[in-house]
Amino acid sequence: MDGMRAERRTEQDRTEAERGGPGPKTGTRAFIGSFTSAGGPGVLAAAVAPDSGALTPTGASDAVADPSYLALDGDVLYAVSETDPGAVAAFDVTGPAPRPLGAPVPVDAAGPTHLALAAGRLLTANYTSGSVTVLARTADGRPGPVTGQTRHHGSGPVAGRQDGPHAHQVLPDPTGRWVLAVDLGTDSVTVAVLDPTTGAPRPHGTTALRPGTGPRHLAFHPAGTHAYVLNELEPTLTVCRWDAGAGVLTPLGETRVVPEDATGPDYPSEIVVAPDGRHLWAAVRGADTLAVLALEDGGETARLVASVPCGGHWPRDLALAPSGRHLYVANERSGDVTWFTVDSGTGLPARSGAIPAPAASCVVFG
């Protein structure tokens, strides 16, 4: 399948060259997911100015309900449909507006909030059901049938939020050997491997985090030796050591992502790590800030150095452009995507612009 995509991309590049125009460039497109149930446009495509990072919308598709999280593979964009029952959909993004590739495919679970690509398959983290679903992909990139599912078990001490498992994120580790699932309801991260034949997830181990922290999302250090878990129910970041050989995640300590005198309540949502591993940024809802943390001691420690206004209200997602020069924030409740120019030395982001994006929930680049 990857070879087919590369062939299709090469042919497209040749066609563009014959027309006298440039071929596709990585990072010159952005895709924004949103909640259609709250007035969002669905999946919005935008051109990205290489120098300024400015976004220019080019088209949208509302063919899928509540496409709250996206993942891109070449010219195919995948979206969860955060509904009950939940589903996953694919779009062709070779044109100015995303074009649906068939009907959404059920994930046999409710409330999928995140998806990722691993071992040639699609994985969704299903918040309401507290599970991870694995789906096949067809030769043309469409989502196929469910090939496996694993359900989490347990609960946490925060009533109303941790009465049961709530898988919030699933992603492969940098080696591609392991799949990690972050569960807000059980204060844990589960490590699994995918069966090479069936694609079914096989649990390998579980790392318990401090009760009541409510882990939401995880990001790896570019060296692959550490991982950072952003907690939602307490505004903290858990620094972990990652042993890719053994598939073991070990917590080392916590760092606040809001100042000590913050009054809250604050609900962190997303983190990204700089390509050089020197800084980490976290979006914090409530405070409506971007936390800037310095990663020190080879990624072993994190230190809060600044909190910057996010440029809107309720920053649900945070994304770094492939160049590393611009940071983008999907502000769900103010209905916009704001971008910042990042100082590579200090890690401090400076607001550079914004576009309207009602009920924005996710930003990805390709």
PALUM-203374 format. One record per residue (C-alpha): residue in three letters; chain; x negated, y negated, z. Coordinates in steps of 0.25 Angstrom, whole numbers, always signed. Layout:
# PALUM-203374
aa->ALA&ch->A&xx->X&yy->Y&zz->Z .
...
END
This chain:
# PALUM-203374
aa->MET&ch->A&xx->+0&yy->+0&zz->+0 .
aa->ASP&ch->A&xx->-11&yy->-10&zz->+3 .
aa->GLY&ch->A&xx->-17&yy->-7&zz->-10 .
aa->MET&ch->A&xx->-4&yy->-10&zz->-17 .
aa->ARG&ch->A&xx->-3&yy->-23&zz->-10 .
aa->ALA&ch->A&xx->-17&yy->-27&zz->-14 .
aa->GLU&ch->A&xx->-14&yy->-23&zz->-28 .
aa->ARG&ch->A&xx->-2&yy->-32&zz->-28 .
aa->ARG&ch->A&xx->-10&yy->-43&zz->-22 .
aa->THR&ch->A&xx->-21&yy->-42&zz->-32 .
aa->GLU&ch->A&xx->-11&yy->-42&zz->-44 .
aa->GLN&ch->A&xx->-4&yy->-54&zz->-38 .
aa->ASP&ch->A&xx->-17&yy->-61&zz->-37 .
aa->ARG&ch->A&xx->-20&yy->-58&zz->-51 .
aa->THR&ch->A&xx->-7&yy->-64&zz->-55 .
aa->GLU&ch->A&xx->-9&yy->-77&zz->-48 .
aa->ALA&ch->A&xx->-23&yy->-78&zz->-54 .
aa->GLU&ch->A&xx->-17&yy->-76&zz->-68 .
aa->ARG&ch->A&xx->-7&yy->-87&zz->-65 .
aa->GLY&ch->A&xx->-19&yy->-96&zz->-61 .
aa->GLY&ch->A&xx->-15&yy->-97&zz->-46 .
aa->PRO&ch->A&xx->-22&yy->-92&zz->-34 .
aa->GLY&ch->A&xx->-19&yy->-78&zz->-28 .
aa->PRO&ch->A&xx->-13&yy->-76&zz->-14 .
aa->LYS&ch->A&xx->-21&yy->-80&zz->-3 .
aa->THR&ch->A&xx->-21&yy->-74&zz->+11 .
aa->GLY&ch->A&xx->-15&yy->-84&zz->+21 .
aa->THR&ch->A&xx->-8&yy->-93&zz->+11 .
aa->ARG&ch->A&xx->+6&yy->-87&zz->+15 .
aa->ALA&ch->A&xx->+14&yy->-88&zz->+28 .
aa->PHE&ch->A&xx->+26&yy->-80&zz->+32 .
aa->ILE&ch->A&xx->+35&yy->-85&zz->+43 .
aa->GLY&ch->A&xx->+46&yy->-75&zz->+50 .
aa->SER&ch->A&xx->+58&yy->-81&zz->+57 .
aa->PHE&ch->A&xx->+71&yy->-77&zz->+64 .
aa->THR&ch->A&xx->+82&yy->-78&zz->+54 .
aa->SER&ch->A&xx->+92&yy->-77&zz->+65 .
aa->ALA&ch->A&xx->+87&yy->-90&zz->+70 .
aa->GLY&ch->A&xx->+87&yy->-98&zz->+57 .
aa->GLY&ch->A&xx->+74&yy->-93&zz->+52 .
aa->PRO&ch->A&xx->+71&yy->-92&zz->+37 .
aa->GLY&ch->A&xx->+66&yy->-77&zz->+38 .
aa->VAL&ch->A&xx->+53&yy->-75&zz->+32 .
aa->LEU&ch->A&xx->+47&yy->-88&zz->+27 .
aa->ALA&ch->A&xx->+35&yy->-89&zz->+18 .
aa->ALA&ch->A&xx->+25&yy->-101&zz->+17 .
aa->ALA&ch->A&xx->+13&yy->-105&zz->+10 .
aa->VAL&ch->A&xx->+1&yy->-108&zz->+18 .
aa->ALA&ch->A&xx->-9&yy->-120&zz->+15 .
aa->PRO&ch->A&xx->-23&yy->-114&zz->+16 .
aa->ASP&ch->A&xx->-29&yy->-126&zz->+22 .
aa->SER&ch->A&xx->-18&yy->-133&zz->+30 .
aa->GLY&ch->A&xx->-11&yy->-120&zz->+34 .
aa->ALA&ch->A&xx->+2&yy->-127&zz->+30 .
aa->LEU&ch->A&xx->+14&yy->-118&zz->+27 .
aa->THR&ch->A&xx->+24&yy->-121&zz->+15 .
aa->PRO&ch->A&xx->+36&yy->-112&zz->+15 .
aa->THR&ch->A&xx->+39&yy->-105&zz->+2 .
aa->GLY&ch->A&xx->+51&yy->-96&zz->+5 .
aa->ALA&ch->A&xx->+58&yy->-87&zz->+15 .
aa->SER&ch->A&xx->+67&yy->-75&zz->+16 .
aa->ASP&ch->A&xx->+78&yy->-72&zz->+26 .
aa->ALA&ch->A&xx->+80&yy->-58&zz->+21 .
aa->VAL&ch->A&xx->+76&yy->-52&zz->+34 .
aa->ALA&ch->A&xx->+82&yy->-56&zz->+48 .
aa->ASP&ch->A&xx->+73&yy->-62&zz->+58 .
aa->PRO&ch->A&xx->+59&yy->-58&zz->+52 .
aa->SER&ch->A&xx->+52&yy->-63&zz->+64 .
aa->TYR&ch->A&xx->+38&yy->-56&zz->+62 .
aa->LEU&ch->A&xx->+31&yy->-54&zz->+49 .
aa->ALA&ch->A&xx->+19&yy->-46&zz->+44 .
aa->LEU&ch->A&xx->+12&yy->-48&zz->+30 .
aa->ASP&ch->A&xx->+5&yy->-37&zz->+21 .
aa->GLY&ch->A&xx->+1&yy->-43&zz->+8 .
aa->ASP&ch->A&xx->+13&yy->-47&zz->+0 .
aa->VAL&ch->A&xx->+23&yy->-40&zz->+10 .
aa->LEU&ch->A&xx->+28&yy->-47&zz->+22 .
aa->TYR&ch->A&xx->+35&yy->-39&zz->+33 .
aa->ALA&ch->A&xx->+45&yy->-45&zz->+43 .
aa->VAL&ch->A&xx->+52&yy->-39&zz->+55 .
aa->SER&ch->A&xx->+67&yy->-42&zz->+56 .
aa->GLU&ch->A&xx->+68&yy->-45&zz->+71 .
aa->THR&ch->A&xx->+82&yy->-39&zz->+72 .
aa->ASP&ch->A&xx->+90&yy->-28&zz->+79 .
aa->PRO&ch->A&xx->+88&yy->-18&zz->+72 .
aa->GLY&ch->A&xx->+74&yy->-23&zz->+67 .
aa->ALA&ch->A&xx->+68&yy->-22&zz->+53 .
aa->VAL&ch->A&xx->+56&yy->-25&zz->+45 .
aa->ALA&ch->A&xx->+56&yy->-31&zz->+31 .
aa->ALA&ch->A&xx->+46&yy->-34&zz->+20 .
aa->PHE&ch->A&xx->+45&yy->-46&zz->+11 .
aa->ASP&ch->A&xx->+37&yy->-48&zz->-2 .
aa->VAL&ch->A&xx->+30&yy->-61&zz->+0 .
aa->THR&ch->A&xx->+23&yy->-63&zz->-14 .
aa->GLY&ch->A&xx->+33&yy->-75&zz->-17 .
aa->PRO&ch->A&xx->+36&yy->-88&zz->-10 .
aa->ALA&ch->A&xx->+47&yy->-81&zz->-2 .
aa->PRO&ch->A&xx->+47&yy->-68&zz->+5 .
aa->ARG&ch->A&xx->+55&yy->-57&zz->-3 .
aa->PRO&ch->A&xx->+61&yy->-46&zz->+5 .
aa->LEU&ch->A&xx->+56&yy->-32&zz->+1 .
aa->GLY&ch->A&xx->+68&yy->-24&zz->+4 .
aa->ALA&ch->A&xx->+77&yy->-23&zz->+16 .
aa->PRO&ch->A&xx->+72&yy->-24&zz->+31 .
aa->VAL&ch->A&xx->+68&yy->-10&zz->+36 .
aa->PRO&ch->A&xx->+73&yy->-6&zz->+50 .
aa->VAL&ch->A&xx->+62&yy->-4&zz->+61 .
aa->ASP&ch->A&xx->+71&yy->+5&zz->+70 .
aa->ALA&ch->A&xx->+70&yy->-5&zz->+81 .
aa->ALA&ch->A&xx->+75&yy->-19&zz->+86 .
aa->GLY&ch->A&xx->+69&yy->-33&zz->+86 .
aa->PRO&ch->A&xx->+55&yy->-31&zz->+78 .
aa->THR&ch->A&xx->+47&yy->-43&zz->+82 .
aa->HIS&ch->A&xx->+33&yy->-39&zz->+75 .
aa->LEU&ch->A&xx->+28&yy->-31&zz->+64 .
aa->ALA&ch->A&xx->+14&yy->-27&zz->+59 .
aa->LEU&ch->A&xx->+7&yy->-19&zz->+48 .
aa->ALA&ch->A&xx->-1&yy->-7&zz->+52 .
aa->ALA&ch->A&xx->-6&yy->+6&zz->+45 .
aa->GLY&ch->A&xx->+2&yy->+3&zz->+33 .
aa->ARG&ch->A&xx->+15&yy->+2&zz->+41 .
aa->LEU&ch->A&xx->+24&yy->-9&zz->+47 .
aa->LEU&ch->A&xx->+26&yy->-10&zz->+62 .
aa->THR&ch->A&xx->+36&yy->-18&zz->+70 .
aa->ALA&ch->A&xx->+37&yy->-21&zz->+85 .
aa->ASN&ch->A&xx->+51&yy->-20&zz->+89 .
aa->TYR&ch->A&xx->+54&yy->-29&zz->+101 .
aa->THR&ch->A&xx->+68&yy->-26&zz->+104 .
aa->SER&ch->A&xx->+66&yy->-11&zz->+103 .
aa->GLY&ch->A&xx->+52&yy->-11&zz->+109 .
aa->SER&ch->A&xx->+46&yy->-2&zz->+98 .
aa->VAL&ch->A&xx->+36&yy->-2&zz->+86 .
aa->THR&ch->A&xx->+41&yy->+3&zz->+73 .
aa->VAL&ch->A&xx->+32&yy->+8&zz->+61 .
aa->LEU&ch->A&xx->+37&yy->+7&zz->+47 .
aa->ALA&ch->A&xx->+31&yy->+12&zz->+34 .
aa->ARG&ch->A&xx->+29&yy->+3&zz->+22 .
aa->THR&ch->A&xx->+32&yy->+6&zz->+8 .
aa->ALA&ch->A&xx->+22&yy->+4&zz->-4 .
aa->ASP&ch->A&xx->+27&yy->-10&zz->-7 .
aa->GLY&ch->A&xx->+26&yy->-14&zz->+7 .
aa->ARG&ch->A&xx->+41&yy->-13&zz->+12 .
aa->PRO&ch->A&xx->+44&yy->-8&zz->+26 .
aa->GLY&ch->A&xx->+47&yy->+7&zz->+26 .
aa->PRO&ch->A&xx->+54&yy->+16&zz->+36 .
aa->VAL&ch->A&xx->+50&yy->+17&zz->+51 .
aa->THR&ch->A&xx->+39&yy->+27&zz->+53 .
aa->GLY&ch->A&xx->+38&yy->+26&zz->+68 .
aa->GLN&ch->A&xx->+42&yy->+19&zz->+80 .
aa->THR&ch->A&xx->+37&yy->+18&zz->+94 .
aa->ARG&ch->A&xx->+45&yy->+12&zz->+106 .
aa->HIS&ch->A&xx->+39&yy->+6&zz->+118 .
aa->HIS&ch->A&xx->+43&yy->+8&zz->+132 .
aa->GLY&ch->A&xx->+43&yy->+0&zz->+145 .
aa->SER&ch->A&xx->+47&yy->-13&zz->+150 .
aa->GLY&ch->A&xx->+41&yy->-25&zz->+158 .
aa->PRO&ch->A&xx->+44&yy->-34&zz->+170 .
aa->VAL&ch->A&xx->+51&yy->-46&zz->+162 .
aa->ALA&ch->A&xx->+66&yy->-44&zz->+162 .
aa->GLY&ch->A&xx->+73&yy->-47&zz->+149 .
aa->ARG&ch->A&xx->+60&yy->-46&zz->+141 .
aa->GLN&ch->A&xx->+53&yy->-33&zz->+146 .
aa->ASP&ch->A&xx->+65&yy->-24&zz->+149 .
aa->GLY&ch->A&xx->+59&yy->-14&zz->+138 .
aa->PRO&ch->A&xx->+49&yy->-14&zz->+127 .
aa->HIS&ch->A&xx->+48&yy->-25&zz->+117 .
aa->ALA&ch->A&xx->+37&yy->-22&zz->+106 .
aa->HIS&ch->A&xx->+34&yy->-36&zz->+101 .
aa->GLN&ch->A&xx->+22&yy->-34&zz->+92 .
aa->VAL&ch->A&xx->+15&yy->-22&zz->+84 .
aa->LEU&ch->A&xx->+2&yy->-24&zz->+77 .
aa->PRO&ch->A&xx->-11&yy->-15&zz->+73 .
aa->ASP&ch->A&xx->-24&yy->-18&zz->+79 .
aa->PRO&ch->A&xx->-35&yy->-23&zz->+71 .
aa->THR&ch->A&xx->-40&yy->-9&zz->+67 .
aa->GLY&ch->A&xx->-27&yy->-5&zz->+62 .
aa->ARG&ch->A&xx->-28&yy->+8&zz->+70 .
aa->TRP&ch->A&xx->-18&yy->+4&zz->+82 .
aa->VAL&ch->A&xx->-5&yy->-3&zz->+83 .
aa->LEU&ch->A&xx->-2&yy->-11&zz->+95 .
aa->ALA&ch->A&xx->+12&yy->-15&zz->+100 .
aa->VAL&ch->A&xx->+15&yy->-26&zz->+110 .
aa->ASP&ch->A&xx->+27&yy->-24&zz->+119 .
aa->LEU&ch->A&xx->+32&yy->-36&zz->+126 .
aa->GLY&ch->A&xx->+42&yy->-28&zz->+134 .
aa->THR&ch->A&xx->+32&yy->-18&zz->+140 .
aa->ASP&ch->A&xx->+20&yy->-27&zz->+142 .
aa->SER&ch->A&xx->+12&yy->-18&zz->+133 .
aa->VAL&ch->A&xx->+4&yy->-15&zz->+120 .
aa->THR&ch->A&xx->+5&yy->-2&zz->+114 .
aa->VAL&ch->A&xx->-5&yy->+4&zz->+105 .
aa->ALA&ch->A&xx->-2&yy->+14&zz->+94 .
aa->VAL&ch->A&xx->-7&yy->+21&zz->+82 .
aa->LEU&ch->A&xx->+2&yy->+23&zz->+69 .
aa->ASP&ch->A&xx->+3&yy->+38&zz->+65 .
aa->PRO&ch->A&xx->-4&yy->+38&zz->+51 .
aa->THR&ch->A&xx->+7&yy->+47&zz->+45 .
aa->THR&ch->A&xx->+20&yy->+42&zz->+51 .
aa->GLY&ch->A&xx->+16&yy->+28&zz->+55 .
aa->ALA&ch->A&xx->+22&yy->+31&zz->+69 .
aa->PRO&ch->A&xx->+16&yy->+23&zz->+80 .
aa->ARG&ch->A&xx->+8&yy->+32&zz->+90 .
aa->PRO&ch->A&xx->+6&yy->+26&zz->+104 .
aa->HIS&ch->A&xx->-8&yy->+25&zz->+108 .
aa->GLY&ch->A&xx->-8&yy->+17&zz->+121 .
aa->THR&ch->A&xx->-1&yy->+5&zz->+128 .
aa->THR&ch->A&xx->-7&yy->-7&zz->+135 .
aa->ALA&ch->A&xx->+0&yy->-13&zz->+147 .
aa->LEU&ch->A&xx->+0&yy->-28&zz->+149 .
aa->ARG&ch->A&xx->+3&yy->-36&zz->+161 .
aa->PRO&ch->A&xx->+18&yy->-34&zz->+164 .
aa->GLY&ch->A&xx->+27&yy->-45&zz->+160 .
aa->THR&ch->A&xx->+18&yy->-52&zz->+150 .
aa->GLY&ch->A&xx->+26&yy->-47&zz->+138 .
aa->PRO&ch->A&xx->+16&yy->-45&zz->+127 .
aa->ARG&ch->A&xx->+21&yy->-50&zz->+114 .
aa->HIS&ch->A&xx->+9&yy->-50&zz->+103 .
aa->LEU&ch->A&xx->-5&yy->-46&zz->+102 .
aa->ALA&ch->A&xx->-17&yy->-50&zz->+93 .
aa->PHE&ch->A&xx->-31&yy->-45&zz->+91 .
aa->HIS&ch->A&xx->-44&yy->-52&zz->+92 .
aa->PRO&ch->A&xx->-51&yy->-51&zz->+78 .
aa->ALA&ch->A&xx->-62&yy->-42&zz->+84 .
aa->GLY&ch->A&xx->-51&yy->-32&zz->+87 .
aa->THR&ch->A&xx->-56&yy->-30&zz->+101 .
aa->HIS&ch->A&xx->-46&yy->-38&zz->+109 .
aa->ALA&ch->A&xx->-31&yy->-41&zz->+108 .
aa->TYR&ch->A&xx->-22&yy->-52&zz->+114 .
aa->VAL&ch->A&xx->-8&yy->-49&zz->+119 .
aa->LEU&ch->A&xx->+1&yy->-61&zz->+120 .
aa->ASN&ch->A&xx->+11&yy->-60&zz->+131 .
aa->GLU&ch->A&xx->+25&yy->-66&zz->+129 .
aa->LEU&ch->A&xx->+31&yy->-65&zz->+143 .
aa->GLU&ch->A&xx->+19&yy->-72&zz->+149 .
aa->PRO&ch->A&xx->+11&yy->-82&zz->+142 .
aa->THR&ch->A&xx->-2&yy->-74&zz->+142 .
aa->LEU&ch->A&xx->-12&yy->-67&zz->+132 .
aa->THR&ch->A&xx->-17&yy->-53&zz->+136 .
aa->VAL&ch->A&xx->-31&yy->-51&zz->+131 .
aa->CYS&ch->A&xx->-34&yy->-36&zz->+128 .
aa->ARG&ch->A&xx->-46&yy->-28&zz->+123 .
aa->TRP&ch->A&xx->-42&yy->-19&zz->+111 .
aa->ASP&ch->A&xx->-50&yy->-6&zz->+109 .
aa->ALA&ch->A&xx->-47&yy->-2&zz->+95 .
aa->GLY&ch->A&xx->-54&yy->+11&zz->+96 .
aa->ALA&ch->A&xx->-46&yy->+16&zz->+107 .
aa->GLY&ch->A&xx->-33&yy->+8&zz->+104 .
aa->VAL&ch->A&xx->-33&yy->+2&zz->+118 .
aa->LEU&ch->A&xx->-28&yy->-12&zz->+122 .
aa->THR&ch->A&xx->-34&yy->-17&zz->+136 .
aa->PRO&ch->A&xx->-29&yy->-30&zz->+142 .
aa->LEU&ch->A&xx->-40&yy->-39&zz->+148 .
aa->GLY&ch->A&xx->-33&yy->-51&zz->+153 .
aa->GLU&ch->A&xx->-22&yy->-62&zz->+151 .
aa->THR&ch->A&xx->-23&yy->-77&zz->+146 .
aa->ARG&ch->A&xx->-12&yy->-87&zz->+147 .
aa->VAL&ch->A&xx->-7&yy->-93&zz->+134 .
aa->VAL&ch->A&xx->-1&yy->-105&zz->+140 .
aa->PRO&ch->A&xx->-8&yy->-115&zz->+150 .
aa->GLU&ch->A&xx->-8&yy->-111&zz->+165 .
aa->ASP&ch->A&xx->+2&yy->-123&zz->+168 .
aa->ALA&ch->A&xx->+12&yy->-119&zz->+157 .
aa->THR&ch->A&xx->+26&yy->-118&zz->+163 .
aa->GLY&ch->A&xx->+32&yy->-109&zz->+152 .
aa->PRO&ch->A&xx->+40&yy->-100&zz->+149 .
aa->ASP&ch->A&xx->+31&yy->-97&zz->+138 .
aa->TYR&ch->A&xx->+31&yy->-85&zz->+128 .
aa->PRO&ch->A&xx->+19&yy->-82&zz->+120 .
aa->SER&ch->A&xx->+22&yy->-76&zz->+106 .
aa->GLU&ch->A&xx->+10&yy->-74&zz->+97 .
aa->ILE&ch->A&xx->-5&yy->-74&zz->+96 .
aa->VAL&ch->A&xx->-15&yy->-75&zz->+85 .
aa->VAL&ch->A&xx->-31&yy->-73&zz->+86 .
aa->ALA&ch->A&xx->-41&yy->-82&zz->+78 .
aa->PRO&ch->A&xx->-48&yy->-74&zz->+68 .
aa->ASP&ch->A&xx->-61&yy->-77&zz->+75 .
aa->GLY&ch->A&xx->-56&yy->-72&zz->+88 .
aa->ARG&ch->A&xx->-59&yy->-85&zz->+96 .
aa->HIS&ch->A&xx->-44&yy->-90&zz->+98 .
aa->LEU&ch->A&xx->-30&yy->-84&zz->+100 .
aa->TRP&ch->A&xx->-17&yy->-92&zz->+99 .
aa->ALA&ch->A&xx->-4&yy->-89&zz->+105 .
aa->ALA&ch->A&xx->+10&yy->-95&zz->+103 .
aa->VAL&ch->A&xx->+18&yy->-98&zz->+116 .
aa->ARG&ch->A&xx->+33&yy->-100&zz->+115 .
aa->GLY&ch->A&xx->+38&yy->-109&zz->+126 .
aa->ALA&ch->A&xx->+26&yy->-117&zz->+127 .
aa->ASP&ch->A&xx->+26&yy->-118&zz->+112 .
aa->THR&ch->A&xx->+11&yy->-117&zz->+111 .
aa->LEU&ch->A&xx->-1&yy->-111&zz->+105 .
aa->ALA&ch->A&xx->-10&yy->-105&zz->+115 .
aa->VAL&ch->A&xx->-25&yy->-106&zz->+110 .
aa->LEU&ch->A&xx->-34&yy->-96&zz->+117 .
aa->ALA&ch->A&xx->-49&yy->-94&zz->+116 .
aa->LEU&ch->A&xx->-53&yy->-79&zz->+114 .
aa->GLU&ch->A&xx->-66&yy->-77&zz->+122 .
aa->ASP&ch->A&xx->-76&yy->-66&zz->+125 .
aa->GLY&ch->A&xx->-74&yy->-59&zz->+112 .
aa->GLY&ch->A&xx->-59&yy->-60&zz->+114 .
aa->GLU&ch->A&xx->-59&yy->-54&zz->+128 .
aa->THR&ch->A&xx->-53&yy->-67&zz->+134 .
aa->ALA&ch->A&xx->-43&yy->-77&zz->+130 .
aa->ARG&ch->A&xx->-43&yy->-92&zz->+135 .
aa->LEU&ch->A&xx->-31&yy->-102&zz->+133 .
aa->VAL&ch->A&xx->-37&yy->-115&zz->+128 .
aa->ALA&ch->A&xx->-25&yy->-122&zz->+123 .
aa->SER&ch->A&xx->-10&yy->-123&zz->+120 .
aa->VAL&ch->A&xx->-6&yy->-130&zz->+108 .
aa->PRO&ch->A&xx->+9&yy->-134&zz->+104 .
aa->CYS&ch->A&xx->+14&yy->-124&zz->+94 .
aa->GLY&ch->A&xx->+21&yy->-134&zz->+86 .
aa->GLY&ch->A&xx->+35&yy->-129&zz->+88 .
aa->HIS&ch->A&xx->+44&yy->-121&zz->+97 .
aa->TRP&ch->A&xx->+43&yy->-106&zz->+101 .
aa->PRO&ch->A&xx->+31&yy->-101&zz->+93 .
aa->ARG&ch->A&xx->+34&yy->-87&zz->+90 .
aa->ASP&ch->A&xx->+22&yy->-83&zz->+81 .
aa->LEU&ch->A&xx->+8&yy->-88&zz->+78 .
aa->ALA&ch->A&xx->+0&yy->-85&zz->+66 .
aa->LEU&ch->A&xx->-14&yy->-88&zz->+61 .
aa->ALA&ch->A&xx->-17&yy->-91&zz->+47 .
aa->PRO&ch->A&xx->-27&yy->-81&zz->+40 .
aa->SER&ch->A&xx->-37&yy->-93&zz->+39 .
aa->GLY&ch->A&xx->-36&yy->-94&zz->+54 .
aa->ARG&ch->A&xx->-35&yy->-109&zz->+53 .
aa->HIS&ch->A&xx->-20&yy->-111&zz->+55 .
aa->LEU&ch->A&xx->-10&yy->-106&zz->+66 .
aa->TYR&ch->A&xx->+5&yy->-105&zz->+63 .
aa->VAL&ch->A&xx->+16&yy->-104&zz->+74 .
aa->ALA&ch->A&xx->+30&yy->-100&zz->+71 .
aa->ASN&ch->A&xx->+39&yy->-108&zz->+80 .
aa->GLU&ch->A&xx->+52&yy->-100&zz->+81 .
aa->ARG&ch->A&xx->+61&yy->-110&zz->+88 .
aa->SER&ch->A&xx->+56&yy->-123&zz->+82 .
aa->GLY&ch->A&xx->+57&yy->-116&zz->+68 .
aa->ASP&ch->A&xx->+43&yy->-119&zz->+62 .
aa->VAL&ch->A&xx->+29&yy->-114&zz->+59 .
aa->THR&ch->A&xx->+18&yy->-123&zz->+64 .
aa->TRP&ch->A&xx->+4&yy->-121&zz->+60 .
aa->PHE&ch->A&xx->-9&yy->-126&zz->+67 .
aa->THR&ch->A&xx->-23&yy->-128&zz->+62 .
aa->VAL&ch->A&xx->-33&yy->-120&zz->+71 .
aa->ASP&ch->A&xx->-46&yy->-126&zz->+76 .
aa->SER&ch->A&xx->-55&yy->-114&zz->+74 .
aa->GLY&ch->A&xx->-65&yy->-118&zz->+85 .
aa->THR&ch->A&xx->-55&yy->-121&zz->+96 .
aa->GLY&ch->A&xx->-43&yy->-113&zz->+91 .
aa->LEU&ch->A&xx->-34&yy->-125&zz->+93 .
aa->PRO&ch->A&xx->-22&yy->-126&zz->+83 .
aa->ALA&ch->A&xx->-18&yy->-140&zz->+78 .
aa->ARG&ch->A&xx->-4&yy->-141&zz->+72 .
aa->SER&ch->A&xx->-4&yy->-143&zz->+57 .
aa->GLY&ch->A&xx->+10&yy->-141&zz->+52 .
aa->ALA&ch->A&xx->+23&yy->-134&zz->+53 .
aa->ILE&ch->A&xx->+35&yy->-129&zz->+44 .
aa->PRO&ch->A&xx->+49&yy->-126&zz->+48 .
aa->ALA&ch->A&xx->+52&yy->-111&zz->+50 .
aa->PRO&ch->A&xx->+65&yy->-109&zz->+58 .
aa->ALA&ch->A&xx->+64&yy->-97&zz->+68 .
aa->ALA&ch->A&xx->+49&yy->-94&zz->+64 .
aa->SER&ch->A&xx->+44&yy->-82&zz->+71 .
aa->CYS&ch->A&xx->+31&yy->-77&zz->+63 .
aa->VAL&ch->A&xx->+20&yy->-82&zz->+53 .
aa->VAL&ch->A&xx->+11&yy->-73&zz->+45 .
aa->PHE&ch->A&xx->+1&yy->-76&zz->+34 .
aa->GLY&ch->A&xx->-3&yy->-69&zz->+21 .
END
